[in-house]
Amino acid sequence: MNQPNLKAETRYGIPAADQILYNRHYVLGYSYYFRQAKWALEIVDSDATLIVRANNFRPDYRVPERFRADLADYEKSGYDRGHLVASANQIETQIQNSETFLLSNMSPQKPKFNRQIWKKLEVAVRKLNDSTKVLETYVISGPLFYFDTEVLMIGATDDNGVTLPIPHAYFKSILTEDERGKFKMWSFIIPNEESNESLETFLVKTTKVEKIAGLYLWQSLVGTKIKREKGRVRKMWKI
């Protein structure tokens, strides 16, 4: 049974998923069909500490075995175990950082995507969060699949294992709130491949992410201003 919607990061809503996984510092919606998360939601917590990156990648045993990714699925696949909730966003305590290495928080990413443009976006979000004009930064990230394009797989080669579809792209939607309760929103769609383009190139309307991902983002926020925010491409990072 899912836990009640009480965690701070869920105050502006969470999309639907086959299984909701509540961690200490982030919430994740898991897809049994795709054998990975549909989305991962967090409040960025990137204050500098002495916490060392855990690197303890491991299966998430809350997910039923028939739908659960394992370390062997990524071995020799040529794909990284790419974080949805970034390790460097959760560094207040050791267990907080460690939970980001659950495989439920991972998705097959091409190495030059994961280590370059995706990491660049993660760093940019932390910089936004450090702004004195921002009280809190909420981030929801997830994979995107284009059903008019072949979906490749990694993982098991026999009937007893799990195969993981490789996403064609990833999205990240960022919601900031200031001390007066005003919201700003930015959303990105980035292909799962190497890119030397600027991050601004990948800015899109939040409504476009919703349409492709089949998700309703920030659904607890309603009204004309929010509708306008979802339907615009805000300049990065115009606060």
C-alpha positions as CSV (number, residue, x, y, z in Angstrom):
1,M,0.0,0.0,0.0
2,N,1.3,3.5,-0.9
3,Q,2.2,5.8,2.0
4,P,0.1,9.0,2.4
5,N,1.2,12.0,0.5
6,L,2.9,13.8,3.4
7,K,6.5,14.3,2.3
8,A,7.6,17.9,1.8
9,E,8.7,17.3,-1.8
10,T,5.2,16.1,-2.8
11,R,3.4,19.2,-1.6
12,Y,2.8,20.4,-5.2
13,G,1.6,17.0,-6.4
14,I,3.1,13.7,-7.7
15,P,2.3,12.0,-11.0
16,A,0.8,8.5,-11.3
17,A,2.9,5.4,-11.4
18,D,2.7,1.6,-10.9
19,Q,4.5,1.9,-7.6
20,I,5.4,5.0,-5.5
21,L,8.7,4.6,-3.6
22,Y,9.1,6.9,-0.7
23,N,12.7,7.5,0.3
24,R,14.0,9.6,3.1
25,H,14.7,12.6,0.9
26,Y,13.0,12.0,-2.5
27,V,10.0,10.2,-4.0
28,L,10.0,8.0,-7.1
29,G,7.3,6.7,-9.4
30,Y,8.2,3.3,-10.8
31,S,7.0,1.8,-14.1
32,Y,6.6,-2.0,-14.2
33,Y,6.3,-1.8,-18.0
34,F,9.6,0.1,-18.5
35,R,11.4,-1.7,-15.6
36,Q,12.6,1.7,-14.3
37,A,11.3,5.0,-12.9
38,K,8.8,7.1,-14.8
39,W,9.8,10.0,-12.6
40,A,11.8,11.0,-9.6
41,L,10.9,14.0,-7.4
42,E,13.2,15.9,-5.0
43,I,13.8,19.1,-3.2
44,V,17.4,20.0,-4.0
45,D,19.7,19.8,-1.0
46,S,23.2,20.6,-2.2
47,D,24.7,22.3,0.9
48,A,28.4,21.5,1.1
49,T,29.2,18.8,3.7
50,L,32.0,16.3,4.3
51,I,29.8,13.5,3.0
52,V,31.7,11.2,0.5
53,R,29.8,10.0,-2.6
54,A,28.5,6.5,-1.7
55,N,28.8,4.7,-5.0
56,N,27.0,1.7,-3.5
57,F,24.8,0.9,-6.5
58,R,22.3,-1.8,-5.5
59,P,18.9,-3.2,-6.4
60,D,15.8,-1.8,-4.8
61,Y,14.1,-4.8,-3.2
62,R,10.9,-3.0,-2.7
63,V,10.3,-3.5,-6.5
64,P,8.9,-7.0,-7.4
65,E,11.7,-9.2,-8.7
66,R,10.1,-9.6,-12.2
67,F,10.2,-5.8,-12.7
68,R,13.4,-5.0,-10.8
69,A,16.7,-4.0,-12.4
70,D,19.9,-5.6,-11.1
71,L,23.6,-4.7,-11.4
72,A,24.0,-7.5,-14.0
73,D,21.6,-5.7,-16.4
74,Y,24.0,-2.9,-16.8
75,E,27.2,-5.0,-16.8
76,K,29.1,-4.7,-20.2
77,S,26.0,-3.0,-21.7
78,G,27.9,0.1,-22.7
79,Y,25.4,2.2,-20.8
80,D,25.8,4.1,-17.5
81,R,23.6,3.7,-14.5
82,G,22.4,7.3,-14.8
83,H,20.9,9.1,-11.8
84,L,17.5,10.7,-12.0
85,V,17.9,12.3,-8.5
86,A,21.6,13.4,-8.6
87,S,23.9,12.2,-5.9
88,A,25.3,15.7,-5.5
89,N,21.8,17.1,-4.8
90,Q,21.5,14.9,-1.6
91,I,24.6,15.3,0.5
92,E,23.4,16.3,4.0
93,T,23.9,12.8,5.5
94,Q,25.5,9.5,4.3
95,I,22.2,7.6,4.1
96,Q,20.6,10.5,2.1
97,N,23.4,10.2,-0.5
98,S,23.3,6.4,-0.4
99,E,19.7,6.2,-1.3
100,T,20.4,7.9,-4.6
101,F,22.3,4.8,-5.6
102,L,19.3,2.5,-5.5
103,L,18.8,1.1,-9.0
104,S,15.2,2.3,-9.0
105,N,16.8,5.8,-9.3
106,M,18.9,4.7,-12.3
107,S,18.1,4.7,-16.0
108,P,20.3,3.5,-19.0
109,Q,22.2,6.6,-20.2
110,K,24.8,6.8,-22.8
111,P,28.1,7.7,-21.1
112,K,28.8,10.9,-22.9
113,F,25.2,12.0,-22.2
114,N,25.3,11.1,-18.5
115,R,28.8,12.6,-17.9
116,Q,28.4,15.7,-20.0
117,I,25.1,17.4,-20.9
118,W,23.0,15.7,-18.2
119,K,25.7,16.5,-15.5
120,K,25.9,20.1,-16.8
121,L,22.1,20.5,-16.3
122,E,22.4,19.0,-12.7
123,V,25.2,21.5,-11.9
124,A,23.1,24.4,-13.4
125,V,20.1,23.4,-11.2
126,R,22.3,23.5,-8.1
127,K,23.5,26.9,-9.1
128,L,19.9,28.1,-9.5
129,N,19.1,26.7,-6.0
130,D,22.0,28.7,-4.5
131,S,20.4,32.0,-5.7
132,T,19.3,34.3,-2.8
133,K,16.1,34.7,-4.7
134,V,15.2,31.1,-4.4
135,L,13.7,29.6,-1.2
136,E,13.3,26.0,-2.4
137,T,13.9,24.2,-5.7
138,Y,11.8,21.2,-6.7
139,V,12.9,18.9,-9.5
140,I,11.2,16.1,-11.3
141,S,13.2,14.0,-13.8
142,G,12.5,11.0,-15.9
143,P,13.0,9.1,-19.1
144,L,11.1,9.6,-22.4
145,F,10.3,7.0,-25.0
146,Y,9.2,7.9,-28.6
147,F,6.9,5.1,-29.8
148,D,7.6,5.9,-33.5
149,T,11.2,5.0,-32.9
150,E,12.8,1.6,-32.2
151,V,13.4,1.0,-28.5
152,L,16.6,-0.9,-27.8
153,M,17.2,-3.0,-24.7
154,I,19.9,-3.9,-22.3
155,G,19.8,-6.7,-19.7
156,A,18.9,-10.3,-19.5
157,T,19.1,-12.6,-22.5
158,D,16.9,-15.4,-21.1
159,D,13.3,-15.7,-20.0
160,N,14.2,-15.5,-16.3
161,G,15.8,-12.1,-16.4
162,V,14.8,-8.5,-16.8
163,T,15.4,-6.3,-19.8
164,L,15.6,-2.5,-19.6
165,P,14.4,-0.3,-22.4
166,I,16.8,2.4,-23.3
167,P,15.1,5.9,-23.2
168,H,15.4,8.1,-26.3
169,A,15.6,11.2,-24.1
170,Y,15.2,12.5,-20.6
171,F,13.2,15.4,-19.1
172,K,13.8,17.6,-16.1
173,S,11.2,20.0,-14.8
174,I,12.3,22.6,-12.3
175,L,9.9,24.5,-10.0
176,T,11.3,27.3,-7.7
177,E,9.5,29.1,-5.0
178,D,10.6,32.3,-3.4
179,E,10.0,33.7,0.1
180,R,6.8,35.5,-1.1
181,G,5.4,32.2,-2.5
182,K,5.9,33.1,-6.1
183,F,6.7,30.2,-8.6
184,K,8.9,30.0,-11.6
185,M,9.2,26.9,-13.9
186,W,11.6,25.6,-16.4
187,S,11.5,22.3,-18.3
188,F,14.1,20.5,-20.5
189,I,14.0,17.6,-22.9
190,I,17.5,16.3,-23.9
191,P,18.2,13.4,-26.2
192,N,20.0,10.4,-24.7
193,E,23.2,11.2,-26.6
194,E,26.3,13.3,-26.6
195,S,25.7,17.0,-27.2
196,N,27.8,20.1,-27.3
197,E,24.7,22.4,-27.5
198,S,23.9,24.9,-24.8
199,L,21.4,24.0,-22.1
200,E,19.1,26.7,-23.4
201,T,18.7,24.7,-26.6
202,F,16.7,22.1,-24.7
203,L,14.2,24.3,-22.9
204,V,10.6,23.4,-23.7
205,K,7.2,24.1,-22.4
206,T,6.2,22.0,-19.4
207,T,3.1,21.1,-21.3
208,K,5.2,19.4,-23.9
209,V,6.9,17.2,-21.3
210,E,3.5,16.3,-20.0
211,K,2.3,15.3,-23.4
212,I,5.3,13.1,-24.3
213,A,5.8,11.5,-20.9
214,G,2.1,11.0,-20.3
215,L,2.4,12.7,-16.9
216,Y,0.7,15.6,-15.2
217,L,3.4,17.7,-13.5
218,W,2.9,19.9,-10.4
219,Q,-0.8,19.1,-10.5
220,S,-1.6,20.5,-7.1
221,L,-0.8,24.0,-8.5
222,V,-3.8,25.4,-10.4
223,G,-5.0,28.7,-11.7
224,T,-4.3,31.1,-14.6
225,K,-0.7,32.0,-13.5
226,I,0.3,28.3,-13.3
227,K,-1.3,27.5,-16.6
228,R,0.6,30.4,-18.2
229,E,3.9,29.2,-16.5
230,K,3.4,25.7,-17.9
231,G,2.8,27.0,-21.4
232,R,5.8,29.2,-21.7
233,V,9.5,28.8,-22.2
234,R,11.1,30.9,-19.6
235,K,14.6,32.3,-20.2
236,M,17.2,30.4,-18.2
237,W,17.4,31.3,-15.2
238,K,15.2,34.4,-15.4
239,I,13.9,35.0,-11.8
